[in-house]
Amino acid sequence: MSQERISLRPVAESDLPQFLDLLNNPDAMGEHLWFGWRQPDRIRRVWAENGLLTDEQWTLAVTVDGEFCGYAAAMRERAAPTSWHWSLGAQLLPEARGRGIGTRAHRLFVDYLFAHSPVMRLEAETEAGNRAEQRTLEKVGFVREGVKRAHTFRDGEWRDVVLYSLLRTDPRP
């Protein structure tokens, strides 16, 4: 069996139906990311305005052999008046999970962010119960920094979130 070709690219108009379903379907979002329905038209309007690529946020499609299978996004976060970092995350369609695609997509996205912006630091957060995402981040080289207690409200409960970081100068597997 040949290795699947994982790549990143701007979100295309043809991706929008799957992208919007991924954001507004509780089954597609998975147990750790469903926060309730949001405005699907807002995403379509923002895509039409800027392709989901601005100075403050970059959203790229994750593809397998050219087919949309999820997205990776980074938001610019200001740490101090003289410094900022990217806070990143990714989400895959249910059928793409558990195949190593997420780990490879994270690696590509990390490389992209460091290649195309001068940041020193990347951050990622995930719910304390999301062991799959924690393993993915650790495989990519992220370092677990700590737990933010009762940081996220989801499904009627306050949940702890684990904070990870990766510095430009950190060794990566």
MODELLER restraints for C-alpha pairs under 7 A, 6 or more apart:
rsr = mdl.restraints
at = mdl.atoms
rsr.add(forms.Gaussian(group=physical.xy_distance, feature=features.Distance(at['CA:4:A'], at['CA:64:A']), mean=6.24, stdev=0.5))
rsr.add(forms.Gaussian(group=physical.xy_distance, feature=features.Distance(at['CA:4:A'], at['CA:65:A']), mean=6.24, stdev=0.5))
rsr.add(forms.Gaussian(group=physical.xy_distance, feature=features.Distance(at['CA:5:A'], at['CA:64:A']), mean=5.50, stdev=0.5))
rsr.add(forms.Gaussian(group=physical.xy_distance, feature=features.Distance(at['CA:5:A'], at['CA:65:A']), mean=4.95, stdev=0.5))
rsr.add(forms.Gaussian(group=physical.xy_distance, feature=features.Distance(at['CA:6:A'], at['CA:63:A']), mean=5.63, stdev=0.5))
rsr.add(forms.Gaussian(group=physical.xy_distance, feature=features.Distance(at['CA:6:A'], at['CA:64:A']), mean=4.72, stdev=0.5))
rsr.add(forms.Gaussian(group=physical.xy_distance, feature=features.Distance(at['CA:6:A'], at['CA:65:A']), mean=6.42, stdev=0.5))
rsr.add(forms.Gaussian(group=physical.xy_distance, feature=features.Distance(at['CA:6:A'], at['CA:101:A']), mean=6.88, stdev=0.5))
rsr.add(forms.Gaussian(group=physical.xy_distance, feature=features.Distance(at['CA:6:A'], at['CA:104:A']), mean=6.99, stdev=0.5))
rsr.add(forms.Gaussian(group=physical.xy_distance, feature=features.Distance(at['CA:6:A'], at['CA:105:A']), mean=6.70, stdev=0.5))
rsr.add(forms.Gaussian(group=physical.xy_distance, feature=features.Distance(at['CA:7:A'], at['CA:62:A']), mean=5.91, stdev=0.5))
rsr.add(forms.Gaussian(group=physical.xy_distance, feature=features.Distance(at['CA:7:A'], at['CA:63:A']), mean=5.28, stdev=0.5))
rsr.add(forms.Gaussian(group=physical.xy_distance, feature=features.Distance(at['CA:7:A'], at['CA:64:A']), mean=6.65, stdev=0.5))
rsr.add(forms.Gaussian(group=physical.xy_distance, feature=features.Distance(at['CA:8:A'], at['CA:60:A']), mean=6.02, stdev=0.5))
rsr.add(forms.Gaussian(group=physical.xy_distance, feature=features.Distance(at['CA:8:A'], at['CA:61:A']), mean=5.52, stdev=0.5))
rsr.add(forms.Gaussian(group=physical.xy_distance, feature=features.Distance(at['CA:8:A'], at['CA:62:A']), mean=4.84, stdev=0.5))
rsr.add(forms.Gaussian(group=physical.xy_distance, feature=features.Distance(at['CA:8:A'], at['CA:63:A']), mean=6.15, stdev=0.5))
rsr.add(forms.Gaussian(group=physical.xy_distance, feature=features.Distance(at['CA:9:A'], at['CA:60:A']), mean=5.40, stdev=0.5))
rsr.add(forms.Gaussian(group=physical.xy_distance, feature=features.Distance(at['CA:9:A'], at['CA:61:A']), mean=5.33, stdev=0.5))
rsr.add(forms.Gaussian(group=physical.xy_distance, feature=features.Distance(at['CA:9:A'], at['CA:62:A']), mean=6.91, stdev=0.5))
rsr.add(forms.Gaussian(group=physical.xy_distance, feature=features.Distance(at['CA:10:A'], at['CA:60:A']), mean=4.77, stdev=0.5))
rsr.add(forms.Gaussian(group=physical.xy_distance, feature=features.Distance(at['CA:10:A'], at['CA:61:A']), mean=5.74, stdev=0.5))
rsr.add(forms.Gaussian(group=physical.xy_distance, feature=features.Distance(at['CA:11:A'], at['CA:51:A']), mean=6.65, stdev=0.5))
rsr.add(forms.Gaussian(group=physical.xy_distance, feature=features.Distance(at['CA:11:A'], at['CA:60:A']), mean=5.57, stdev=0.5))
rsr.add(forms.Gaussian(group=physical.xy_distance, feature=features.Distance(at['CA:11:A'], at['CA:61:A']), mean=4.97, stdev=0.5))
rsr.add(forms.Gaussian(group=physical.xy_distance, feature=features.Distance(at['CA:15:A'], at['CA:68:A']), mean=6.34, stdev=0.5))
rsr.add(forms.Gaussian(group=physical.xy_distance, feature=features.Distance(at['CA:19:A'], at['CA:70:A']), mean=6.95, stdev=0.5))
rsr.add(forms.Gaussian(group=physical.xy_distance, feature=features.Distance(at['CA:20:A'], at['CA:40:A']), mean=6.28, stdev=0.5))
rsr.add(forms.Gaussian(group=physical.xy_distance, feature=features.Distance(at['CA:22:A'], at['CA:28:A']), mean=5.33, stdev=0.5))
rsr.add(forms.Gaussian(group=physical.xy_distance, feature=features.Distance(at['CA:22:A'], at['CA:29:A']), mean=5.87, stdev=0.5))
rsr.add(forms.Gaussian(group=physical.xy_distance, feature=features.Distance(at['CA:22:A'], at['CA:93:A']), mean=6.57, stdev=0.5))
rsr.add(forms.Gaussian(group=physical.xy_distance, feature=features.Distance(at['CA:23:A'], at['CA:29:A']), mean=6.50, stdev=0.5))
rsr.add(forms.Gaussian(group=physical.xy_distance, feature=features.Distance(at['CA:24:A'], at['CA:37:A']), mean=5.58, stdev=0.5))
rsr.add(forms.Gaussian(group=physical.xy_distance, feature=features.Distance(at['CA:24:A'], at['CA:38:A']), mean=6.65, stdev=0.5))
rsr.add(forms.Gaussian(group=physical.xy_distance, feature=features.Distance(at['CA:26:A'], at['CA:34:A']), mean=5.62, stdev=0.5))
rsr.add(forms.Gaussian(group=physical.xy_distance, feature=features.Distance(at['CA:28:A'], at['CA:93:A']), mean=6.16, stdev=0.5))
rsr.add(forms.Gaussian(group=physical.xy_distance, feature=features.Distance(at['CA:28:A'], at['CA:94:A']), mean=5.77, stdev=0.5))
rsr.add(forms.Gaussian(group=physical.xy_distance, feature=features.Distance(at['CA:32:A'], at['CA:127:A']), mean=6.78, stdev=0.5))
rsr.add(forms.Gaussian(group=physical.xy_distance, feature=features.Distance(at['CA:32:A'], at['CA:130:A']), mean=6.65, stdev=0.5))
rsr.add(forms.Gaussian(group=physical.xy_distance, feature=features.Distance(at['CA:35:A'], at['CA:154:A']), mean=5.70, stdev=0.5))
rsr.add(forms.Gaussian(group=physical.xy_distance, feature=features.Distance(at['CA:46:A'], at['CA:52:A']), mean=6.33, stdev=0.5))
rsr.add(forms.Gaussian(group=physical.xy_distance, feature=features.Distance(at['CA:52:A'], at['CA:58:A']), mean=6.25, stdev=0.5))
rsr.add(forms.Gaussian(group=physical.xy_distance, feature=features.Distance(at['CA:52:A'], at['CA:59:A']), mean=5.49, stdev=0.5))
rsr.add(forms.Gaussian(group=physical.xy_distance, feature=features.Distance(at['CA:53:A'], at['CA:59:A']), mean=6.07, stdev=0.5))
rsr.add(forms.Gaussian(group=physical.xy_distance, feature=features.Distance(at['CA:56:A'], at['CA:75:A']), mean=5.81, stdev=0.5))
rsr.add(forms.Gaussian(group=physical.xy_distance, feature=features.Distance(at['CA:56:A'], at['CA:76:A']), mean=4.95, stdev=0.5))
rsr.add(forms.Gaussian(group=physical.xy_distance, feature=features.Distance(at['CA:57:A'], at['CA:74:A']), mean=5.57, stdev=0.5))
rsr.add(forms.Gaussian(group=physical.xy_distance, feature=features.Distance(at['CA:57:A'], at['CA:75:A']), mean=4.43, stdev=0.5))
rsr.add(forms.Gaussian(group=physical.xy_distance, feature=features.Distance(at['CA:57:A'], at['CA:76:A']), mean=6.06, stdev=0.5))
rsr.add(forms.Gaussian(group=physical.xy_distance, feature=features.Distance(at['CA:58:A'], at['CA:73:A']), mean=5.53, stdev=0.5))
rsr.add(forms.Gaussian(group=physical.xy_distance, feature=features.Distance(at['CA:58:A'], at['CA:74:A']), mean=5.31, stdev=0.5))
rsr.add(forms.Gaussian(group=physical.xy_distance, feature=features.Distance(at['CA:58:A'], at['CA:75:A']), mean=6.66, stdev=0.5))
rsr.add(forms.Gaussian(group=physical.xy_distance, feature=features.Distance(at['CA:59:A'], at['CA:71:A']), mean=6.76, stdev=0.5))
rsr.add(forms.Gaussian(group=physical.xy_distance, feature=features.Distance(at['CA:59:A'], at['CA:72:A']), mean=5.73, stdev=0.5))
rsr.add(forms.Gaussian(group=physical.xy_distance, feature=features.Distance(at['CA:59:A'], at['CA:73:A']), mean=4.20, stdev=0.5))
rsr.add(forms.Gaussian(group=physical.xy_distance, feature=features.Distance(at['CA:59:A'], at['CA:74:A']), mean=6.53, stdev=0.5))
rsr.add(forms.Gaussian(group=physical.xy_distance, feature=features.Distance(at['CA:60:A'], at['CA:71:A']), mean=5.56, stdev=0.5))
rsr.add(forms.Gaussian(group=physical.xy_distance, feature=features.Distance(at['CA:60:A'], at['CA:72:A']), mean=5.38, stdev=0.5))
rsr.add(forms.Gaussian(group=physical.xy_distance, feature=features.Distance(at['CA:60:A'], at['CA:73:A']), mean=6.32, stdev=0.5))
rsr.add(forms.Gaussian(group=physical.xy_distance, feature=features.Distance(at['CA:61:A'], at['CA:68:A']), mean=6.42, stdev=0.5))
rsr.add(forms.Gaussian(group=physical.xy_distance, feature=features.Distance(at['CA:61:A'], at['CA:70:A']), mean=5.94, stdev=0.5))
rsr.add(forms.Gaussian(group=physical.xy_distance, feature=features.Distance(at['CA:61:A'], at['CA:71:A']), mean=4.36, stdev=0.5))
rsr.add(forms.Gaussian(group=physical.xy_distance, feature=features.Distance(at['CA:61:A'], at['CA:72:A']), mean=6.44, stdev=0.5))
rsr.add(forms.Gaussian(group=physical.xy_distance, feature=features.Distance(at['CA:62:A'], at['CA:68:A']), mean=6.01, stdev=0.5))
rsr.add(forms.Gaussian(group=physical.xy_distance, feature=features.Distance(at['CA:62:A'], at['CA:69:A']), mean=5.74, stdev=0.5))
rsr.add(forms.Gaussian(group=physical.xy_distance, feature=features.Distance(at['CA:62:A'], at['CA:70:A']), mean=5.01, stdev=0.5))
rsr.add(forms.Gaussian(group=physical.xy_distance, feature=features.Distance(at['CA:62:A'], at['CA:71:A']), mean=4.85, stdev=0.5))
rsr.add(forms.Gaussian(group=physical.xy_distance, feature=features.Distance(at['CA:62:A'], at['CA:72:A']), mean=6.62, stdev=0.5))
rsr.add(forms.Gaussian(group=physical.xy_distance, feature=features.Distance(at['CA:62:A'], at['CA:105:A']), mean=6.63, stdev=0.5))
rsr.add(forms.Gaussian(group=physical.xy_distance, feature=features.Distance(at['CA:63:A'], at['CA:69:A']), mean=5.32, stdev=0.5))
rsr.add(forms.Gaussian(group=physical.xy_distance, feature=features.Distance(at['CA:63:A'], at['CA:70:A']), mean=6.98, stdev=0.5))
rsr.add(forms.Gaussian(group=physical.xy_distance, feature=features.Distance(at['CA:69:A'], at['CA:92:A']), mean=5.75, stdev=0.5))
rsr.add(forms.Gaussian(group=physical.xy_distance, feature=features.Distance(at['CA:69:A'], at['CA:93:A']), mean=5.45, stdev=0.5))
rsr.add(forms.Gaussian(group=physical.xy_distance, feature=features.Distance(at['CA:69:A'], at['CA:96:A']), mean=6.29, stdev=0.5))
rsr.add(forms.Gaussian(group=physical.xy_distance, feature=features.Distance(at['CA:70:A'], at['CA:91:A']), mean=5.50, stdev=0.5))
rsr.add(forms.Gaussian(group=physical.xy_distance, feature=features.Distance(at['CA:70:A'], at['CA:92:A']), mean=4.05, stdev=0.5))
rsr.add(forms.Gaussian(group=physical.xy_distance, feature=features.Distance(at['CA:70:A'], at['CA:93:A']), mean=5.53, stdev=0.5))
rsr.add(forms.Gaussian(group=physical.xy_distance, feature=features.Distance(at['CA:71:A'], at['CA:90:A']), mean=5.59, stdev=0.5))
rsr.add(forms.Gaussian(group=physical.xy_distance, feature=features.Distance(at['CA:71:A'], at['CA:91:A']), mean=5.57, stdev=0.5))
rsr.add(forms.Gaussian(group=physical.xy_distance, feature=features.Distance(at['CA:71:A'], at['CA:92:A']), mean=6.48, stdev=0.5))
rsr.add(forms.Gaussian(group=physical.xy_distance, feature=features.Distance(at['CA:72:A'], at['CA:89:A']), mean=5.79, stdev=0.5))
rsr.add(forms.Gaussian(group=physical.xy_distance, feature=features.Distance(at['CA:72:A'], at['CA:90:A']), mean=4.12, stdev=0.5))
rsr.add(forms.Gaussian(group=physical.xy_distance, feature=features.Distance(at['CA:72:A'], at['CA:91:A']), mean=6.56, stdev=0.5))
rsr.add(forms.Gaussian(group=physical.xy_distance, feature=features.Distance(at['CA:73:A'], at['CA:88:A']), mean=5.58, stdev=0.5))
rsr.add(forms.Gaussian(group=physical.xy_distance, feature=features.Distance(at['CA:73:A'], at['CA:89:A']), mean=5.50, stdev=0.5))
rsr.add(forms.Gaussian(group=physical.xy_distance, feature=features.Distance(at['CA:73:A'], at['CA:90:A']), mean=6.11, stdev=0.5))
rsr.add(forms.Gaussian(group=physical.xy_distance, feature=features.Distance(at['CA:74:A'], at['CA:86:A']), mean=5.68, stdev=0.5))
rsr.add(forms.Gaussian(group=physical.xy_distance, feature=features.Distance(at['CA:74:A'], at['CA:87:A']), mean=5.31, stdev=0.5))
rsr.add(forms.Gaussian(group=physical.xy_distance, feature=features.Distance(at['CA:74:A'], at['CA:88:A']), mean=4.10, stdev=0.5))
rsr.add(forms.Gaussian(group=physical.xy_distance, feature=features.Distance(at['CA:74:A'], at['CA:89:A']), mean=6.48, stdev=0.5))
rsr.add(forms.Gaussian(group=physical.xy_distance, feature=features.Distance(at['CA:75:A'], at['CA:86:A']), mean=5.44, stdev=0.5))
rsr.add(forms.Gaussian(group=physical.xy_distance, feature=features.Distance(at['CA:75:A'], at['CA:87:A']), mean=5.20, stdev=0.5))
rsr.add(forms.Gaussian(group=physical.xy_distance, feature=features.Distance(at['CA:75:A'], at['CA:88:A']), mean=6.38, stdev=0.5))
rsr.add(forms.Gaussian(group=physical.xy_distance, feature=features.Distance(at['CA:76:A'], at['CA:84:A']), mean=6.80, stdev=0.5))
rsr.add(forms.Gaussian(group=physical.xy_distance, feature=features.Distance(at['CA:76:A'], at['CA:85:A']), mean=5.87, stdev=0.5))
rsr.add(forms.Gaussian(group=physical.xy_distance, feature=features.Distance(at['CA:76:A'], at['CA:86:A']), mean=4.69, stdev=0.5))
rsr.add(forms.Gaussian(group=physical.xy_distance, feature=features.Distance(at['CA:76:A'], at['CA:87:A']), mean=6.42, stdev=0.5))
rsr.add(forms.Gaussian(group=physical.xy_distance, feature=features.Distance(at['CA:77:A'], at['CA:84:A']), mean=5.51, stdev=0.5))
rsr.add(forms.Gaussian(group=physical.xy_distance, feature=features.Distance(at['CA:77:A'], at['CA:85:A']), mean=5.38, stdev=0.5))
rsr.add(forms.Gaussian(group=physical.xy_distance, feature=features.Distance(at['CA:77:A'], at['CA:86:A']), mean=5.88, stdev=0.5))
rsr.add(forms.Gaussian(group=physical.xy_distance, feature=features.Distance(at['CA:77:A'], at['CA:87:A']), mean=6.60, stdev=0.5))
rsr.add(forms.Gaussian(group=physical.xy_distance, feature=features.Distance(at['CA:78:A'], at['CA:84:A']), mean=4.22, stdev=0.5))
rsr.add(forms.Gaussian(group=physical.xy_distance, feature=features.Distance(at['CA:78:A'], at['CA:85:A']), mean=6.51, stdev=0.5))
rsr.add(forms.Gaussian(group=physical.xy_distance, feature=features.Distance(at['CA:84:A'], at['CA:119:A']), mean=6.82, stdev=0.5))
rsr.add(forms.Gaussian(group=physical.xy_distance, feature=features.Distance(at['CA:85:A'], at['CA:119:A']), mean=5.67, stdev=0.5))
rsr.add(forms.Gaussian(group=physical.xy_distance, feature=features.Distance(at['CA:85:A'], at['CA:120:A']), mean=6.96, stdev=0.5))
rsr.add(forms.Gaussian(group=physical.xy_distance, feature=features.Distance(at['CA:85:A'], at['CA:121:A']), mean=5.29, stdev=0.5))
rsr.add(forms.Gaussian(group=physical.xy_distance, feature=features.Distance(at['CA:85:A'], at['CA:122:A']), mean=5.69, stdev=0.5))
rsr.add(forms.Gaussian(group=physical.xy_distance, feature=features.Distance(at['CA:86:A'], at['CA:121:A']), mean=6.93, stdev=0.5))
rsr.add(forms.Gaussian(group=physical.xy_distance, feature=features.Distance(at['CA:86:A'], at['CA:122:A']), mean=5.01, stdev=0.5))
rsr.add(forms.Gaussian(group=physical.xy_distance, feature=features.Distance(at['CA:86:A'], at['CA:123:A']), mean=6.21, stdev=0.5))
rsr.add(forms.Gaussian(group=physical.xy_distance, feature=features.Distance(at['CA:87:A'], at['CA:122:A']), mean=5.95, stdev=0.5))
rsr.add(forms.Gaussian(group=physical.xy_distance, feature=features.Distance(at['CA:87:A'], at['CA:123:A']), mean=4.64, stdev=0.5))
rsr.add(forms.Gaussian(group=physical.xy_distance, feature=features.Distance(at['CA:87:A'], at['CA:124:A']), mean=5.57, stdev=0.5))
rsr.add(forms.Gaussian(group=physical.xy_distance, feature=features.Distance(at['CA:88:A'], at['CA:123:A']), mean=6.22, stdev=0.5))
rsr.add(forms.Gaussian(group=physical.xy_distance, feature=features.Distance(at['CA:88:A'], at['CA:124:A']), mean=5.30, stdev=0.5))
rsr.add(forms.Gaussian(group=physical.xy_distance, feature=features.Distance(at['CA:89:A'], at['CA:124:A']), mean=6.33, stdev=0.5))
rsr.add(forms.Gaussian(group=physical.xy_distance, feature=features.Distance(at['CA:103:A'], at['CA:136:A']), mean=5.29, stdev=0.5))
rsr.add(forms.Gaussian(group=physical.xy_distance, feature=features.Distance(at['CA:103:A'], at['CA:140:A']), mean=6.79, stdev=0.5))
rsr.add(forms.Gaussian(group=physical.xy_distance, feature=features.Distance(at['CA:106:A'], at['CA:140:A']), mean=6.98, stdev=0.5))
rsr.add(forms.Gaussian(group=physical.xy_distance, feature=features.Distance(at['CA:107:A'], at['CA:140:A']), mean=5.89, stdev=0.5))
rsr.add(forms.Gaussian(group=physical.xy_distance, feature=features.Distance(at['CA:114:A'], at['CA:168:A']), mean=6.86, stdev=0.5))
rsr.add(forms.Gaussian(group=physical.xy_distance, feature=features.Distance(at['CA:120:A'], at['CA:167:A']), mean=5.49, stdev=0.5))
rsr.add(forms.Gaussian(group=physical.xy_distance, feature=features.Distance(at['CA:120:A'], at['CA:168:A']), mean=5.09, stdev=0.5))
rsr.add(forms.Gaussian(group=physical.xy_distance, feature=features.Distance(at['CA:121:A'], at['CA:165:A']), mean=6.78, stdev=0.5))
rsr.add(forms.Gaussian(group=physical.xy_distance, feature=features.Distance(at['CA:121:A'], at['CA:166:A']), mean=5.81, stdev=0.5))
rsr.add(forms.Gaussian(group=physical.xy_distance, feature=features.Distance(at['CA:121:A'], at['CA:167:A']), mean=4.53, stdev=0.5))
rsr.add(forms.Gaussian(group=physical.xy_distance, feature=features.Distance(at['CA:121:A'], at['CA:168:A']), mean=6.27, stdev=0.5))
rsr.add(forms.Gaussian(group=physical.xy_distance, feature=features.Distance(at['CA:122:A'], at['CA:165:A']), mean=5.52, stdev=0.5))
rsr.add(forms.Gaussian(group=physical.xy_distance, feature=features.Distance(at['CA:122:A'], at['CA:166:A']), mean=5.18, stdev=0.5))
rsr.add(forms.Gaussian(group=physical.xy_distance, feature=features.Distance(at['CA:122:A'], at['CA:167:A']), mean=6.33, stdev=0.5))
rsr.add(forms.Gaussian(group=physical.xy_distance, feature=features.Distance(at['CA:123:A'], at['CA:164:A']), mean=5.64, stdev=0.5))
rsr.add(forms.Gaussian(group=physical.xy_distance, feature=features.Distance(at['CA:123:A'], at['CA:165:A']), mean=4.40, stdev=0.5))
rsr.add(forms.Gaussian(group=physical.xy_distance, feature=features.Distance(at['CA:123:A'], at['CA:166:A']), mean=6.51, stdev=0.5))
rsr.add(forms.Gaussian(group=physical.xy_distance, feature=features.Distance(at['CA:124:A'], at['CA:163:A']), mean=6.07, stdev=0.5))
rsr.add(forms.Gaussian(group=physical.xy_distance, feature=features.Distance(at['CA:124:A'], at['CA:164:A']), mean=5.17, stdev=0.5))
rsr.add(forms.Gaussian(group=physical.xy_distance, feature=features.Distance(at['CA:124:A'], at['CA:165:A']), mean=6.30, stdev=0.5))
rsr.add(forms.Gaussian(group=physical.xy_distance, feature=features.Distance(at['CA:125:A'], at['CA:161:A']), mean=6.26, stdev=0.5))
rsr.add(forms.Gaussian(group=physical.xy_distance, feature=features.Distance(at['CA:125:A'], at['CA:162:A']), mean=5.53, stdev=0.5))
rsr.add(forms.Gaussian(group=physical.xy_distance, feature=features.Distance(at['CA:125:A'], at['CA:163:A']), mean=4.66, stdev=0.5))
rsr.add(forms.Gaussian(group=physical.xy_distance, feature=features.Distance(at['CA:125:A'], at['CA:164:A']), mean=6.07, stdev=0.5))
rsr.add(forms.Gaussian(group=physical.xy_distance, feature=features.Distance(at['CA:126:A'], at['CA:133:A']), mean=6.87, stdev=0.5))
rsr.add(forms.Gaussian(group=physical.xy_distance, feature=features.Distance(at['CA:126:A'], at['CA:161:A']), mean=5.38, stdev=0.5))
rsr.add(forms.Gaussian(group=physical.xy_distance, feature=features.Distance(at['CA:126:A'], at['CA:162:A']), mean=5.44, stdev=0.5))
rsr.add(forms.Gaussian(group=physical.xy_distance, feature=features.Distance(at['CA:126:A'], at['CA:163:A']), mean=6.94, stdev=0.5))
rsr.add(forms.Gaussian(group=physical.xy_distance, feature=features.Distance(at['CA:127:A'], at['CA:159:A']), mean=6.84, stdev=0.5))
rsr.add(forms.Gaussian(group=physical.xy_distance, feature=features.Distance(at['CA:127:A'], at['CA:160:A']), mean=5.95, stdev=0.5))
rsr.add(forms.Gaussian(group=physical.xy_distance, feature=features.Distance(at['CA:127:A'], at['CA:161:A']), mean=4.27, stdev=0.5))
rsr.add(forms.Gaussian(group=physical.xy_distance, feature=features.Distance(at['CA:127:A'], at['CA:162:A']), mean=6.02, stdev=0.5))
rsr.add(forms.Gaussian(group=physical.xy_distance, feature=features.Distance(at['CA:128:A'], at['CA:160:A']), mean=5.55, stdev=0.5))
rsr.add(forms.Gaussian(group=physical.xy_distance, feature=features.Distance(at['CA:128:A'], at['CA:161:A']), mean=5.08, stdev=0.5))
rsr.add(forms.Gaussian(group=physical.xy_distance, feature=features.Distance(at['CA:128:A'], at['CA:162:A']), mean=5.50, stdev=0.5))
rsr.add(forms.Gaussian(group=physical.xy_distance, feature=features.Distance(at['CA:140:A'], at['CA:172:A']), mean=6.54, stdev=0.5))
rsr.add(forms.Gaussian(group=physical.xy_distance, feature=features.Distance(at['CA:140:A'], at['CA:173:A']), mean=6.44, stdev=0.5))
rsr.add(forms.Gaussian(group=physical.xy_distance, feature=features.Distance(at['CA:141:A'], at['CA:166:A']), mean=6.68, stdev=0.5))
rsr.add(forms.Gaussian(group=physical.xy_distance, feature=features.Distance(at['CA:141:A'], at['CA:172:A']), mean=4.97, stdev=0.5))
rsr.add(forms.Gaussian(group=physical.xy_distance, feature=features.Distance(at['CA:141:A'], at['CA:173:A']), mean=6.19, stdev=0.5))
rsr.add(forms.Gaussian(group=physical.xy_distance, feature=features.Distance(at['CA:142:A'], at['CA:164:A']), mean=5.81, stdev=0.5))
rsr.add(forms.Gaussian(group=physical.xy_distance, feature=features.Distance(at['CA:142:A'], at['CA:165:A']), mean=5.21, stdev=0.5))
rsr.add(forms.Gaussian(group=physical.xy_distance, feature=features.Distance(at['CA:142:A'], at['CA:166:A']), mean=4.70, stdev=0.5))
rsr.add(forms.Gaussian(group=physical.xy_distance, feature=features.Distance(at['CA:143:A'], at['CA:164:A']), mean=5.28, stdev=0.5))
rsr.add(forms.Gaussian(group=physical.xy_distance, feature=features.Distance(at['CA:143:A'], at['CA:165:A']), mean=5.34, stdev=0.5))
rsr.add(forms.Gaussian(group=physical.xy_distance, feature=features.Distance(at['CA:143:A'], at['CA:166:A']), mean=6.26, stdev=0.5))
rsr.add(forms.Gaussian(group=physical.xy_distance, feature=features.Distance(at['CA:144:A'], at['CA:163:A']), mean=6.08, stdev=0.5))
rsr.add(forms.Gaussian(group=physical.xy_distance, feature=features.Distance(at['CA:144:A'], at['CA:164:A']), mean=4.45, stdev=0.5))
rsr.add(forms.Gaussian(group=physical.xy_distance, feature=features.Distance(at['CA:144:A'], at['CA:165:A']), mean=6.71, stdev=0.5))
rsr.add(forms.Gaussian(group=physical.xy_distance, feature=features.Distance(at['CA:145:A'], at['CA:163:A']), mean=5.56, stdev=0.5))
rsr.add(forms.Gaussian(group=physical.xy_distance, feature=features.Distance(at['CA:145:A'], at['CA:164:A']), mean=5.42, stdev=0.5))
rsr.add(forms.Gaussian(group=physical.xy_distance, feature=features.Distance(at['CA:145:A'], at['CA:165:A']), mean=6.92, stdev=0.5))
rsr.add(forms.Gaussian(group=physical.xy_distance, feature=features.Distance(at['CA:146:A'], at['CA:162:A']), mean=5.83, stdev=0.5))
rsr.add(forms.Gaussian(group=physical.xy_distance, feature=features.Distance(at['CA:146:A'], at['CA:163:A']), mean=5.53, stdev=0.5))
rsr.add(forms.Gaussian(group=physical.xy_distance, feature=features.Distance(at['CA:147:A'], at['CA:160:A']), mean=6.57, stdev=0.5))
rsr.add(forms.Gaussian(group=physical.xy_distance, feature=features.Distance(at['CA:147:A'], at['CA:161:A']), mean=5.63, stdev=0.5))
rsr.add(forms.Gaussian(group=physical.xy_distance, feature=features.Distance(at['CA:147:A'], at['CA:162:A']), mean=4.46, stdev=0.5))
rsr.add(forms.Gaussian(group=physical.xy_distance, feature=features.Distance(at['CA:147:A'], at['CA:163:A']), mean=6.04, stdev=0.5))
rsr.add(forms.Gaussian(group=physical.xy_distance, feature=features.Distance(at['CA:148:A'], at['CA:160:A']), mean=5.69, stdev=0.5))
rsr.add(forms.Gaussian(group=physical.xy_distance, feature=features.Distance(at['CA:148:A'], at['CA:161:A']), mean=5.14, stdev=0.5))
rsr.add(forms.Gaussian(group=physical.xy_distance, feature=features.Distance(at['CA:148:A'], at['CA:162:A']), mean=6.18, stdev=0.5))
rsr.add(forms.Gaussian(group=physical.xy_distance, feature=features.Distance(at['CA:149:A'], at['CA:160:A']), mean=4.52, stdev=0.5))
rsr.add(forms.Gaussian(group=physical.xy_distance, feature=features.Distance(at['CA:149:A'], at['CA:161:A']), mean=6.53, stdev=0.5))
rsr.add(forms.Gaussian(group=physical.xy_distance, feature=features.Distance(at['CA:150:A'], at['CA:158:A']), mean=4.92, stdev=0.5))
rsr.add(forms.Gaussian(group=physical.xy_distance, feature=features.Distance(at['CA:150:A'], at['CA:159:A']), mean=4.74, stdev=0.5))
rsr.add(forms.Gaussian(group=physical.xy_distance, feature=features.Distance(at['CA:150:A'], at['CA:160:A']), mean=4.68, stdev=0.5))
rsr.add(forms.Gaussian(group=physical.xy_distance, feature=features.Distance(at['CA:151:A'], at['CA:158:A']), mean=6.67, stdev=0.5))
rsr.add(forms.Gaussian(group=physical.xy_distance, feature=features.Distance(at['CA:151:A'], at['CA:159:A']), mean=5.99, stdev=0.5))
rsr.add(forms.Gaussian(group=physical.xy_distance, feature=features.Distance(at['CA:151:A'], at['CA:160:A']), mean=5.54, stdev=0.5))
rsr.add(forms.Gaussian(group=physical.xy_distance, feature=features.Distance(at['CA:151:A'], at['CA:161:A']), mean=6.08, stdev=0.5))
rsr.add(forms.Gaussian(group=physical.xy_distance, feature=features.Distance(at['CA:152:A'], at['CA:158:A']), mean=5.55, stdev=0.5))
rsr.add(forms.Gaussian(group=physical.xy_distance, feature=features.Distance(at['CA:152:A'], at['CA:159:A']), mean=5.14, stdev=0.5))
rsr.add(forms.Gaussian(group=physical.xy_distance, feature=features.Distance(at['CA:152:A'], at['CA:160:A']), mean=6.63, stdev=0.5))
rsr.add(forms.Gaussian(group=physical.xy_distance, feature=features.Distance(at['CA:152:A'], at['CA:161:A']), mean=6.98, stdev=0.5))
rsr.add(forms.Gaussian(group=physical.xy_distance, feature=features.Distance(at['CA:153:A'], at['CA:159:A']), mean=6.07, stdev=0.5))
